[in-house]
């Protein structure tokens, strides 16, 4: 049992180190772009499924509430939280459209849309990002494995170098926290 614990922690650290060596400058660039858009009146829309839905909610909460230091609330919305919208759109149009319809309703030019999908192949995340791009938002994908189809859709793509969903999600949380900390510094 101790070996399983050790393996999980060491693999998580290895994946994060590999991610950092590839994306350090791009994370800073993303934070600068998000801060610039927030300063100009834009908002951040986040979405994903399952654990990625929880990650979207987590990052939105850090922006609306606070991360490490006191500041004004920042406009961020997780499109994973309104059960009435999710079930109505899912029922009436299909689950593939649950994020696209919300993006259509809420997204404006100058916003940022962050789609989170560990496989990179979630149809509803891809459709949400496509709609956001069409509406003039900056599109960002947090993904893993080989990047999947979403890497062809988003303008900025962060691919966690792992095939294991738990390791990918752990890195996504760290990426979200780093993004929030940099935004706090920039604003």
Secondary structure as UniProt FT lines:
FT   HELIX           2..39
FT   TURN            40..41
FT   STRAND          44..48
FT   HELIX           51..64
FT   STRAND          76..78
FT   TURN            79..80
FT   HELIX           83..92
FT   HELIX           95..97
FT   HELIX           98..106
FT   TURN            109..110
FT   STRAND          112..117
FT   HELIX           123..134
FT   TURN            135..136
FT   STRAND          138..144
FT   TURN            145..146
FT   HELIX           149..152
FT   STRAND          156..160
FT   HELIX           165..186
//
